[in-house]
């Protein structure tokens, strides 16, 4: 006979194999059934809006909620436990994602989030504030809210328009500014739909207004901003709104997973975009280009603290780089080590500080399991390239002096004073008075503070790996980058 008041449910859950959050919920709730018709309805209403967060409502078993909406329709214990499980599953997804990001690749190191979802849910039900609590679960940062806006835009676009593949006349590879092509009206229409162009004019000619729109589109997609409609620009224009929405949803998932490891004051690297920025209290102070890992040696995802800056650093070269690059170069040129200021010390190959040193003049150290760090470079001309996936995993900074001055603070010296110390040629180590959080992330879809939507290629396959993991599949194995010490 079904029990009418859930009086034994707490004891049953305590003895059972329920997840910790479910046990914590019933421990905090106490006696009796927790879920009423009003609370089940509020849970269903919120879950039906999960598409706004890039998650299909069916993920949370909405059919079961509907079936058990009224207490009289089923065993109250079963109904209560089901609704609790679904509510906790939803809350966990909104607060910290649906999967462990580390399960999508071997080069991911993030702290686990300590959560009190069960106790919080019990408190919300007791206070009659379930709807408000559920609504408060996703990140409330401007970055996340802009992703939601981008998701809504592309999903709406996908629902309204078809997206046939665009192409040029047979044998033609590009349309340059001022040139004529019968494909221009269709290209112009697509730029209008995407918001890069605001007026239909120019006919078959790539006129100045459309050139400006093409450059804006190229900027948003990390392409060379030349105003030419070539193969790469056409390929990006042909990515459908539905595909863009899927990419945004994956980045929202990654953001929810990483949010707790992204304090308002931090140095943040976007490996997918090869950029970095310093944030103070949630506001970007300045940004810069970076050079990050090649697809074969990707820059990892991690969260740590910068605690030391080294001027004129030596470079201890990892064995993988020695075996793969330096040893073959030495066979071709016996004087290779001398020409590159390298020498053996204690069984390790070291490059002396100086103008030839690959780390440049500055190194920003932080703990991680991957032997990567931020540093200067002796080849600054590479920052002018659009494709900056060139390193062994470390992050080369376009503006290392500016960052060092910000992190060291007034007592550490101005940019000019740091340059003067570097010019002395000696290796110097500066401990930061305040450790600076550093986050190396991977955003292939993001919106800037002015509301402009940006996309980058999934250069390391991390979006594909996350999508596979969300489908319950094993992601493909990936290489890991390392650049020594």
C-alpha positions in Angstrom: 0.0 0.0 0.0 1.4 3.4 -1.0 2.3 5.6 1.9 0.5 9.0 1.8 2.9 11.3 3.6 6.4 10.2 2.6 7.1 9.6 6.3 9.7 6.9 5.6 11.3 8.5 2.6 14.2 10.2 4.4 15.2 7.0 6.0 14.9 5.1 2.7 17.1 7.6 1.0 19.7 7.5 3.8 20.0 3.7 3.5 19.9 3.8 -0.3 22.5 4.5 -3.0 21.3 8.0 -3.8 23.7 10.8 -4.8 25.0 13.0 -2.0 22.9 16.0 -3.0 19.7 14.0 -2.8 20.6 12.8 0.7 21.6 16.3 1.7 18.2 17.6 0.5 16.1 15.2 2.5 18.3 15.6 5.6 17.7 19.4 5.3 14.0 18.9 4.5 13.1 16.7 7.4 9.8 14.8 7.5 7.0 14.5 5.0 6.7 15.1 1.3 8.7 18.0 -0.1 7.0 18.5 -3.5 3.5 20.1 -3.9 1.7 20.8 -7.1 2.8 24.5 -7.1 6.5 23.6 -6.7 6.4 20.8 -9.3 4.7 23.3 -11.7 7.4 25.9 -11.0 10.1 23.3 -11.7 8.5 22.3 -14.9 8.1 25.9 -16.0 11.8 26.7 -15.4 13.0 23.6 -17.1 10.9 24.3 -20.2 13.0 27.5 -20.5 16.3 25.7 -20.4 16.6 26.2 -24.2 17.5 29.8 -23.3 20.6 28.3 -21.7 21.4 26.1 -24.6 20.1 22.8 -23.1 17.1 20.9 -24.4 14.3 20.6 -21.8 14.0 16.9 -22.6 17.5 16.5 -20.9 15.6 16.8 -17.6 12.8 14.3 -18.2 10.0 16.8 -18.5 7.6 14.0 -19.5 8.0 12.5 -16.1 7.3 15.8 -14.4 4.1 16.2 -16.3 3.0 12.7 -15.5 3.6 13.2 -11.8 2.5 16.8 -11.5 -0.5 16.0 -9.3 0.3 14.1 -6.1 -2.8 11.9 -6.4 -1.6 10.3 -9.6 1.3 8.2 -8.2 3.0 6.9 -5.2 4.0 10.0 -3.2 7.5 8.6 -2.3 8.3 7.8 -5.9 7.0 11.1 -7.1 8.8 13.1 -4.5 12.1 11.4 -5.1 11.8 11.8 -8.9 11.1 15.5 -8.7 14.0 16.0 -6.2 16.4 14.1 -8.6 15.3 16.2 -11.6 15.6 19.5 -9.7 19.1 18.7 -8.5 20.1 17.6 -11.9 18.9 20.9 -13.4 20.5 22.9 -10.6 23.8 21.2 -11.1 23.7 21.7 -14.8 23.0 25.4 -14.4 25.6 26.0 -11.6 28.5 23.9 -12.8 27.6 22.1 -16.1 26.5 18.6 -17.0 29.9 16.9 -17.3 33.4 17.1 -15.8 35.4 19.1 -18.4 38.5 17.1 -17.5 36.8 14.0 -19.0 36.9 15.7 -22.5 40.7 15.9 -22.6 43.9 15.0 -20.8 45.2 18.6 -20.7 42.5 20.2 -18.5 43.1 21.1 -14.9 40.3 23.0 -13.1 39.3 23.0 -9.4 36.1 21.1 -8.5 33.2 23.3 -7.3 31.9 22.6 -3.8 28.2 22.9 -4.0 25.3 22.7 -1.5 22.6 22.2 -4.0 20.6 19.8 -1.9 20.4 22.1 1.1 19.7 25.1 -1.1 16.8 23.4 -2.8 15.3 22.4 0.6 15.6 26.0 1.8 14.0 27.4 -1.4 11.0 25.0 -1.0 10.6 25.8 2.6 10.6 29.5 1.9 8.4 29.3 -1.2 11.1 30.8 -3.3 11.8 27.9 -5.7 11.2 29.9 -8.9 13.6 32.7 -7.8 16.2 30.2 -6.7 16.0 28.2 -10.0 16.3 31.5 -12.0 19.4 32.5 -10.0 21.4 29.4 -10.8 23.0 30.2 -14.2 26.0 32.6 -14.2 24.9 36.3 -14.1 28.0 37.8 -15.6 27.7 40.1 -18.6 29.8 37.6 -20.7 27.3 34.8 -20.1 24.3 37.1 -20.7 25.7 38.1 -24.0 26.1 34.5 -25.0 22.4 34.0 -24.2 21.6 36.9 -26.5 23.7 35.5 -29.2 22.0 32.1 -28.8 18.6 33.6 -29.1 19.6 35.6 -32.2 21.0 32.6 -34.1 18.2 30.2 -33.1 15.7 32.8 -34.3 17.5 33.2 -37.5 17.6 29.4 -38.0 13.9 29.2 -37.5 13.1 31.9 -40.0 15.4 31.5 -43.0 16.9 28.8 -45.2 20.7 28.8 -45.6 21.7 27.5 -49.0 25.4 27.2 -49.8 26.9 30.3 -51.4 29.5 30.1 -54.1 31.1 32.0 -56.9 31.1 31.4 -60.7 32.9 28.3 -61.9 36.7 28.8 -61.9 36.6 31.9 -59.7 38.1 31.9 -56.3 37.4 35.4 -54.9 35.7 38.8 -55.4 37.9 41.8 -54.6 36.6 45.3 -53.8 35.2 47.0 -56.9 34.8 43.7 -58.8 31.6 42.4 -60.2 30.0 39.0 -59.6 26.5 37.6 -60.0 26.9 36.1 -56.6 27.1 39.5 -54.8 23.3 39.9 -54.2 23.1 36.6 -52.3 26.3 37.4 -50.4 25.0 40.9 -49.6 21.7 39.3 -48.4 23.5 37.0 -46.0 25.6 39.9 -44.6 22.3 41.7 -44.0 20.8 38.7 -42.2 23.9 38.5 -40.0 23.8 42.2 -39.1 27.1 43.1 -40.7 25.4 45.1 -43.5 22.6 47.5 -43.1 21.4 48.4 -46.6 20.9 46.6 -49.9 22.9 48.5 -52.5 25.6 47.8 -55.0 24.0 45.3 -57.3 26.6 42.8 -58.6 29.5 45.0 -57.5 31.5 44.6 -54.3 31.0 48.3 -53.4 32.6 50.2 -50.5 29.6 49.7 -48.1 29.7 45.9 -48.7 33.5 45.8 -48.4 33.1 47.4 -44.9 30.5 44.7 -44.1 32.8 42.0 -45.3 35.6 43.3 -43.1 33.3 43.5 -40.1 32.3 39.9 -40.7 35.9 38.8 -41.1 36.8 40.5 -37.9 34.1 38.7 -36.0 35.3 35.3 -37.4 39.0 35.7 -36.8 39.8 36.0 -40.6 42.2 38.3 -42.4 40.4 41.6 -42.7 41.1 42.4 -46.4 37.5 42.9 -47.6 37.9 40.2 -50.2 35.2 37.5 -50.5 37.5 34.5 -50.8 37.3 30.8 -49.9 37.7 31.2 -46.1 35.2 34.1 -45.9 32.7 32.1 -48.1 33.1 29.0 -45.9 32.4 31.1 -42.8 29.3 32.7 -44.5 28.1 29.2 -45.3 28.1 28.0 -41.6 24.4 27.8 -40.8 22.7 29.7 -37.9 21.8 26.3 -36.4 25.5 25.3 -36.4 26.4 28.7 -34.9 23.7 28.2 -32.2 25.2 24.8 -31.4 28.7 26.3 -31.0 27.3 29.0 -28.7 25.4 26.4 -26.6 28.7 24.4 -26.2 30.5 27.5 -25.0 27.7 28.3 -22.6 28.2 24.8 -21.2 31.9 25.3 -20.9 31.3 28.7 -19.2 29.0 27.2 -16.6 31.6 24.5 -15.9 34.5 27.1 -15.6 32.6 30.0 -14.0 33.5 29.2 -10.4 37.2 29.3 -11.4 37.0 32.7 -13.1 37.2 35.4 -10.4 36.3 39.0 -11.4 40.0 40.0 -11.1 42.1 37.7 -13.3 44.3 37.3 -16.3 42.3 35.4 -18.9 43.7 33.7 -22.0 41.3 32.6 -24.8 43.4 29.9 -26.5 40.8 29.5 -29.3 41.1 33.2 -30.2 44.8 33.5 -29.4 44.1 36.5 -27.2 44.6 37.5 -23.5 43.1 40.2 -21.2 43.5 41.5 -17.7 40.3 42.0 -15.8 39.9 44.0 -12.6 36.6 43.5 -10.8 35.0 42.2 -13.9 36.1 45.0 -16.2 38.7 44.5 -18.9 41.7 46.7 -18.2 43.5 45.9 -21.5 43.8 43.1 -24.0 46.4 41.7 -26.3 47.2 39.2 -29.0 48.9 36.0 -28.0 50.7 33.1 -29.7 49.3 29.7 -28.4 49.9 26.0 -29.1 49.8 24.3 -32.4 47.0 21.8 -33.0 49.6 19.1 -32.3 50.6 20.7 -29.0 47.5 22.5 -27.8 47.5 25.1 -25.0 45.8 23.4 -22.1 42.7 24.6 -20.2 43.6 25.5 -16.6 43.1 27.8 -13.6 46.0 28.8 -11.4 47.7 31.8 -9.8 50.6 33.9 -11.2 53.0 34.3 -8.2 56.3 35.2 -9.8 57.7 37.2 -12.7 61.2 36.5 -14.0 63.2 39.1 -15.9 65.8 37.7 -18.4 64.7 34.1 -17.8 66.8 31.1 -18.9 64.9 28.4 -20.7 65.1 24.7 -19.7 64.2 23.0 -22.9 61.9 19.9 -22.5 63.1 16.6 -23.9 60.2 16.5 -26.4 61.4 19.6 -28.0 65.0 18.5 -27.9 64.2 15.1 -29.5 61.7 16.5 -32.1 63.4 19.7 -33.2 66.8 20.5 -31.7 68.6 17.1 -32.1 67.7 17.0 -35.9 68.9 20.6 -36.2 72.2 19.6 -34.5 72.7 16.8 -37.0 72.4 19.3 -39.8 74.5 22.0 -38.1 77.1 20.9 -35.4 77.3 24.5 -34.2 73.5 24.8 -33.6 73.8 25.0 -29.8 76.4 27.7 -29.8 74.5 29.8 -32.4 71.4 29.6 -30.2 73.1 30.2 -26.9 72.3 26.7 -25.6 74.3 24.6 -23.3 74.1 21.4 -21.3 73.8 21.6 -17.5 73.1 18.7 -15.2 71.7 16.6 -18.0 69.3 19.4 -19.2 69.6 21.6 -22.2 69.4 25.3 -21.3 69.1 28.4 -23.4 70.9 31.5 -21.9 68.9 34.7 -21.3 69.4 37.2 -24.0 68.1 38.3 -27.4 68.1 34.7 -28.8 66.1 33.3 -25.9 62.7 31.9 -27.0 61.1 33.2 -23.8 62.1 36.7 -24.6 62.7 39.1 -21.6 59.9 38.1 -19.3 58.3 35.0 -17.9 55.1 34.8 -15.7 55.2 31.6 -13.6 52.2 29.7 -12.2 51.7 26.2 -11.0 50.1 23.7 -13.4 50.6 20.0 -14.2 51.4 20.9 -17.9 54.7 22.9 -17.7 53.2 25.9 -19.5 53.3 29.6 -18.6 53.0 33.1 -20.1 56.1 34.7 -21.5 57.6 37.3 -23.9 59.0 36.3 -27.3 62.1 37.0 -29.4 59.9 37.0 -32.5 57.3 39.8 -32.0 56.5 40.0 -35.7 54.4 36.9 -35.5 51.7 38.8 -33.6 50.8 40.4 -36.9 49.6 37.1 -38.2 45.9 36.1 -38.0 46.9 32.4 -37.5 48.9 32.5 -34.3 48.7 28.8 -33.3 52.5 28.3 -33.4 53.8 27.4 -29.9 54.5 24.1 -28.0 51.6 25.0 -25.6 52.9 28.1 -23.8 51.4 31.5 -24.3 53.5 34.2 -25.8 52.3 37.7 -24.9 52.1 40.7 -27.2 52.3 43.2 -24.2 54.3 41.5 -21.5 55.8 44.7 -20.1 52.4 46.2 -19.6 51.1 43.1 -17.8 54.2 43.0 -15.6 53.8 46.6 -14.6 50.1 46.0 -13.7 50.8 42.9 -11.7 53.9 44.2 -9.8 52.0 47.4 -8.9 53.5 50.8 -8.0 56.3 49.3 -5.8 57.4 47.1 -8.7 58.2 49.8 -11.1 56.8 51.3 -14.3 57.0 49.8 -17.7 60.1 51.9 -18.3 61.8 50.9 -15.0 61.1 47.2 -15.8 62.7 47.7 -19.2 65.8 49.3 -17.5 66.1 46.3 -15.2 65.9 44.0 -18.2 68.6 45.9 -20.0 71.0 45.1 -17.1 71.0 41.5 -18.4 70.8 39.7 -15.1 68.1 37.1 -14.3 65.9 38.6 -11.6 62.9 37.1 -9.8 60.0 39.1 -8.4 57.4 37.6 -6.1 54.0 39.2 -6.5 52.6 40.7 -3.3 49.2 39.5 -4.4 48.9 36.3 -6.4 47.0 37.0 -9.6 44.4 34.4 -10.8 45.1 33.2 -14.3 42.6 31.3 -16.4 43.4 29.7 -19.7 40.0 29.1 -21.4 38.8 28.0 -24.8 36.0 30.2 -26.3 35.0 29.5 -29.9 31.9 31.7 -29.5 31.8 34.9 -27.4 30.4 38.4 -27.4 32.5 41.5 -26.8 31.4 44.2 -24.4 29.9 46.2 -27.3 27.6 43.2 -28.0 29.3 42.0 -31.2 29.2 38.2 -31.6 32.5 36.5 -32.4 33.3 33.0 -33.6 36.6 31.1 -33.9 37.4 27.7 -35.4 37.5 24.7 -33.1 41.2 24.5 -33.7 41.9 21.9 -31.0 38.7 19.9 -31.4 37.5 20.8 -27.8 34.0 21.7 -28.9 33.7 18.3 -30.7 35.0 16.5 -27.6 32.6 18.3 -25.3 29.7 17.6 -27.7 30.6 13.9 -27.7 30.8 13.7 -24.0 27.4 15.4 -23.6 26.0 12.7 -25.9 27.5 10.0 -23.6 30.3 9.1 -26.1 34.0 8.9 -25.4 35.8 11.9 -26.9 38.9 11.2 -29.1 42.3 11.3 -27.4 44.2 14.6 -27.7 47.8 15.6 -27.5 49.1 17.9 -24.7 51.4 20.8 -25.1 54.5 21.5 -22.9 57.3 24.0 -23.2 59.6 23.2 -20.3 60.7 25.5 -17.4 
